[in-house]
Amino acid sequence: MNKIFNLLLITIFLSGCSFNKNSKFWTSDTLEEIEEKKFQKIFSDEKTLSQEFNININLNLGSKFTKASLVNKLTNNDGRINFDGLLKKSSKYKFSKIKNFYQFEPIISFNNDNIIFFDNKGTILKFDESSKLIWKKNYYSKAEKKLNPILQFANNDMSLIVADNLANYYMINLNNGELAWIKSNSAPFNSQIKIYKDKFYIIDFTNTLKCFSLKNGEELWSFQTERSLIRSQKKLSIVIVKDIIYFNNSLGDISAVNADNGDLIWQLPTQKSTLYESSFSLETSDIIADENNLFFSNNNNQFFSIDINSGGFKWETTVNSNLRPTLIGNFLISVSLDGYLIIIDKITGNIIKITDIFNNFNPKKRNEILPTGFIVGSKNIYLSTNIGRLLVIDIKSGKTISTLKVDNDKISRPFLMNKNLYLVKDNAIIKLN
């Protein structure tokens, strides 16, 4: 009986979905249906945080900082960064307005003091620190430009690797923007790009991890996990620790493979419900890592610690968040989708403290506000939102001490480089210092 019910529900779900064959993307109407309707139906019994906990405990994170210019690109964890800026607007990097900005996570690529980003037609832009345009290049046909390609970046200070949602990937020279090579994949990409030694790694929409040569873009090996009916609306995550690649897929599975040849070391499913896997787009946070553990959360009220060597669960606790957590010493810092700052003991998984950081917003509009990402500075946590506000949160108390209006709509998670904070909106990058 359960199988019949599940099949019926999935059929009803898929019947309302439309697909753009040209762009290989679900249409915006479908995305709205998933986000606004299906979430509530499938997780109708979802329990979310509704009250503060241990709010009088002052958090001491020590005095060890990560250098802003040396963000660890392999483990996705920025740590605590020595930043305590006044948040004054100093520069604005302008580009043509990006369509579907609400449906992807923009990533800035930094190269020394320069910034690399893209516009609505897939033109790659390189700016200097004062927002002056150094060069711009576009390698798309007229037909591809009309599809408004979304680009992902990774660089090794000499070359820029670009991958898009049209199944293209290519490498360009960072100095002049000239094309080194360009290739086409069998499916569009939807993950971070990780450069490691003489290779780079990326995941496509078939839940396949691809390994390519930096020299010429040739595919060296691939590892496919289980396919999903629904692609993830959140970029899939890749971390590399000691020649081992750890990555997730749209079903919530975590895999560990050898970076040299793609051989499977272990694989761990985190979702048990076939109804969930088939009918809903799981949104998992970036995976972060230390020497012994992987940490991540999702929008299904799960926060995990996984043994990096065995692939076994160490603990699971209830946190509803698809934002990348931050690891500082023995503390994990997260922000839930309903606006609570959460401090977790990394050893036990126990929640130490919960603080309501959205309490200054109008209660009637609170349900419309979503956090988009955060960084941890020397004294404060800086949190961006989908309504264009940057919240400044005192680390010790967990209280929101100020709110900066950057825009009226979504702004990206904060980026930090050379003690300047950067935020992406749909037509510009805002620099604060």
Residue pairs with C-beta under 8 A, 6 or more apart in sequence:
6 274
6 275
6 278
9 275
9 279
10 229
10 275
10 278
10 279
13 38
13 279
14 229
16 30
16 33
17 26
17 30
17 33
18 26
18 27
18 29
18 30
19 25
19 26
19 27
19 30
20 26
20 27
22 147
23 147
23 165
23 166
24 165
24 166
24 167
24 187
24 188
24 205
25 165
25 188
26 231
28 100
28 103
31 103
31 233
34 230
34 233
34 280
34 281
35 233
38 279
38 280
39 280
39 299
42 275
42 276
42 279
42 280
43 300
46 301
46 320
47 301
47 318
48 301
48 320
48 336
48 337
48 338
49 320
49 336
49 338
49 340
49 342
49 354
51 354
51 356
52 340
52 354
52 355
52 356
53 351
53 353
53 354
54 352
54 353
54 354
55 353
55 354
55 355
55 397
55 398
57 352
57 353
58 396
58 397
59 331
59 343
59 352
59 353
59 395
59 396
59 398
60 396
61 80
61 328
61 329
61 331
61 376
61 395
62 328
62 329
64 80
64 329
65 79
65 80
65 81
65 82
65 378
66 72
66 78
66 79
66 80
66 81
66 82
67 82
68 81
68 82
68 83
68 416
68 417
68 418
68 419
69 417
69 418
71 78
71 416
72 78
72 79
73 154
73 194
73 195
74 194
74 196
74 239
74 240
74 241
75 239
75 240
75 241
75 288
75 289
75 290
76 192
76 237
76 239
76 286
76 287
76 288
76 289
76 324
77 288
77 289
77 324
77 326
77 327
78 326
78 375
78 376
78 416
79 326
79 327
79 328
79 376
80 326
80 328
80 376
80 377
80 378
81 375
81 376
81 377
81 378
81 416
82 377
82 378
82 419
83 375
83 377
83 378
83 382
83 416
83 419
83 421
84 377
84 378
84 379
84 380
85 377
85 419
85 420
85 421
85 432
85 433
86 433
87 390
87 392
87 404
87 421
87 432
87 433
88 432
88 433
89 430
89 431
89 432
90 420
90 431
90 432
90 433
91 129
91 130
91 131
91 430
91 431
92 131
92 428
92 429
92 430
92 431
93 115
93 117
93 125
93 127
93 131
93 428
93 429
93 431
94 131
94 427
94 428
95 117
95 118
95 119
95 120
95 123
95 125
95 427
95 428
96 119
96 120
96 121
96 123
96 427
97 120
97 426
97 427
98 106
98 119
98 120
98 148
98 150
98 426
98 427
99 120
99 148
100 148
100 150
101 409
101 410
101 425
101 426
102 386
102 410
103 233
104 150
104 235
105 234
105 235
105 412
105 413
106 117
106 412
106 424
107 152
107 153
107 192
108 115
108 116
108 117
108 153
108 415
108 422
108 424
108 429
109 115
109 116
109 117
109 153
109 154
109 155
109 160
110 116
110 415
110 417
111 126
111 155
111 157
111 160
111 174
112 157
113 128
113 129
113 418
114 126
114 127
114 128
114 129
114 134
115 126
115 127
115 128
115 129
115 422
115 429
116 124
116 125
116 126
116 127
116 153
116 155
116 160
116 174
117 124
117 125
117 127
117 424
117 429
118 124
118 125
118 149
118 151
119 125
120 148
121 138
121 140
121 145
121 148
121 149
122 138
122 139
122 140
122 144
122 145
122 148
122 149
122 151
122 164
123 136
123 137
123 138
124 136
124 137
124 138
124 151
124 160
124 162
124 172
124 177
125 133
125 135
125 136
126 133
126 134
126 135
126 136
126 174
126 177
127 133
127 134
127 429
128 134
129 418
131 431
135 176
135 177
136 177
137 172
137 177
137 178
137 179
138 145
139 170
139 172
139 179
139 182
140 149
140 168
144 166
144 168
147 166
149 164
149 165
149 166
149 168
150 164
150 165
151 162
151 163
151 164
152 162
152 163
152 164
152 189
152 191
152 192
152 193
152 202
152 235
153 160
153 161
153 162
153 193
154 160
154 161
154 192
154 193
154 194
154 195
154 200
155 161
155 174
155 195
156 195
156 214
157 174
158 173
158 174
159 171
159 172
159 173
159 174
159 180
159 214
160 171
160 172
160 173
160 174
161 169
161 170
161 171
161 193
161 195
161 200
161 214
162 168
162 169
162 170
162 171
162 172
163 169
163 189
163 193
163 202
164 188
164 189
165 188
165 189
165 190
166 188
167 184
167 185
167 186
167 187
167 188
167 189
167 204
168 182
168 183
168 184
168 185
169 182
169 183
169 184
169 185
169 189
169 202
169 212
169 217
170 179
170 180
170 181
170 182
170 183
170 217
171 179
171 180
171 181
171 182
171 214
171 217
172 178
172 179
172 180
173 180
181 216
181 217
182 217
183 212
183 217
183 218
185 204
185 210
186 204
186 206
187 204
187 205
187 206
187 208
188 204
188 205
189 202
189 203
189 204
189 205
190 203
190 204
190 205
190 231
190 232
190 235
190 236
191 202
191 203
191 204
191 235
191 236
191 237
191 238
191 247
192 202
192 235
192 236
192 237
192 238
192 286
193 200
193 201
193 202
193 238
194 200
194 201
194 202
194 238
194 239
194 240
194 245
195 214
196 240
196 259
197 259
198 213
198 214
198 215
199 211
199 212
199 213
199 214
199 220
199 259
200 211
200 212
200 214
201 209
201 210
201 211
201 212
201 238
201 240
201 245
201 247
201 259
202 209
202 210
202 212
202 238
203 209
203 210
203 236
203 238
203 247
203 249
204 210
205 231
206 224
206 227
207 224
207 225
207 226
207 227
207 228
207 249
207 250
207 251
208 222
208 223
208 224
208 225
209 222
209 223
209 224
209 225
209 238
209 245
209 247
209 255
209 257
209 262
210 219
210 222
211 219
211 220
211 221
211 222
211 259
211 262
212 218
212 219
212 220
213 220
221 261
221 262
222 262
223 255
223 257
223 262
223 264
225 249
225 251
225 253
225 255
225 267
226 249
226 251
226 253
228 249
228 250
228 251
228 277
228 278
229 278
229 279
230 250
230 278
230 279
230 280
230 281
231 250
231 281
232 249
232 250
232 281
232 282
232 283
232 284
233 281
233 283
234 281
234 282
234 283
234 284
234 285
234 322
236 247
236 248
236 249
236 250
236 284
237 247
237 248
237 284
237 285
237 286
237 287
237 296
238 245
238 246
238 247
238 287
239 245
239 246
239 247
239 287
239 288
239 289
239 294
240 246
240 259
241 289
241 291
241 308
243 258
243 259
243 260
244 256
244 257
244 258
244 259
244 265
244 308
245 256
245 257
245 258
245 259
246 254
246 255
246 256
246 287
246 289
246 294
246 308
247 254
247 255
247 257
247 287
248 254
248 255
248 284
248 287
248 296
249 255
250 281
250 282
251 269
251 271
251 277
251 282
252 269
252 270
252 271
252 277
252 282
252 284
252 298
252 300
253 267
253 268
253 269
253 270
253 271
254 267
254 268
254 270
254 287
254 294
254 296
254 306
254 311
255 264
255 266
255 267
255 268
256 264
256 265
256 266
256 267
256 308
256 311
257 263
257 264
257 265
258 265
265 311
266 310
266 311
267 311
268 306
268 311
268 312
268 313
270 298
270 302
270 304
271 277
271 282
271 300
276 282
276 300
282 298
282 299
282 300
283 298
283 299
283 322
284 296
284 297
284 298
284 299
284 322
285 296
285 297
285 298
285 321
285 322
285 323
285 324
285 325
285 334
286 296
286 324
287 294
287 295
287 296
288 294
288 295
288 296
288 324
288 325
288 326
288 327
289 295
289 308
290 327
290 346
291 308
292 307
292 308
292 309
293 305
293 306
293 307
293 308
293 314
293 346
294 304
294 305
294 306
294 308
295 303
295 304
295 305
295 306
295 325
295 327
295 332
295 346
296 303
296 304
296 325
297 303
297 304
297 319
297 320
297 321
297 322
297 323
297 325
297 334
298 321
298 322
299 320
299 321
299 322
299 337
300 320
301 318
301 319
301 320
302 316
302 318
302 319
303 316
303 317
303 318
303 319
303 321
303 325
303 332
303 334
303 344
303 349
304 313
304 315
304 316
305 313
305 314
305 315
305 316
305 346
305 349
306 312
306 313
306 314
307 313
307 314
314 349
315 348
315 349
316 349
317 344
317 349
317 350
317 351
319 334
319 336
319 342
319 344
319 351
320 336
320 337
320 338
321 334
321 335
321 336
321 337
321 342
322 337
323 334
323 335
323 337
323 371
323 372
323 373
323 374
323 413
324 373
324 413
325 332
325 333
325 334
326 332
326 333
326 334
326 374
326 375
326 376
327 333
327 346
328 376
330 345
330 346
330 347
331 343
331 344
331 345
331 346
331 352
332 343
332 344
332 345
332 346
333 341
333 342
333 343
333 344
333 374
333 376
333 381
334 341
334 342
334 344
335 341
335 342
335 357
335 371
335 374
335 383
336 342
337 370
337 371
338 358
339 356
339 357
339 358
339 361
339 366
339 369
339 371
340 354
340 355
340 356
340 357
340 358
341 353
341 354
341 355
341 356
341 357
341 381
341 393
341 398
342 351
342 353
342 354
343 351
343 352
343 353
343 354
343 398
344 350
344 351
344 352
345 351
345 352
353 398
355 397
355 398
355 399
357 383
357 391
357 393
357 398
357 399
357 400
358 366
358 369
358 400
359 400
360 400
360 403
361 369
368 387
369 385
369 386
369 387
370 385
370 386
371 383
371 384
371 385
371 386
372 384
372 385
372 386
372 410
372 411
372 412
372 413
373 383
373 384
373 412
373 413
373 414
374 381
374 382
374 383
374 384
374 413
374 414
375 381
375 382
375 413
375 414
375 415
375 416
375 421
376 395
377 395
379 394
379 395
380 392
380 393
380 394
380 395
380 401
381 392
381 393
381 395
382 390
382 391
382 392
382 393
382 414
382 421
383 390
383 391
383 393
383 414
384 390
384 391
384 406
384 411
384 412
384 413
384 414
384 423
385 391
385 410
385 411
386 409
386 410
386 411
387 408
387 409
387 410
388 405
388 406
388 407
388 408
388 409
388 410
388 411
388 425
389 403
389 404
389 405
389 406
389 411
390 403
390 404
390 406
390 411
390 414
390 423
390 432
391 400
391 402
391 403
391 404
392 400
392 401
392 402
392 403
392 404
393 399
393 400
393 401
394 400
394 401
404 432
406 423
406 425
406 430
407 425
407 430
409 425
409 426
410 425
410 426
411 423
411 424
411 425
411 430
412 423
412 424
412 425
414 421
414 422
414 423
415 421
415 422
415 423
415 424
416 422
419 433
420 431
420 432
420 433
421 431
421 432
421 433
422 429
422 430
422 431
422 432
423 429
423 430
423 432
424 430
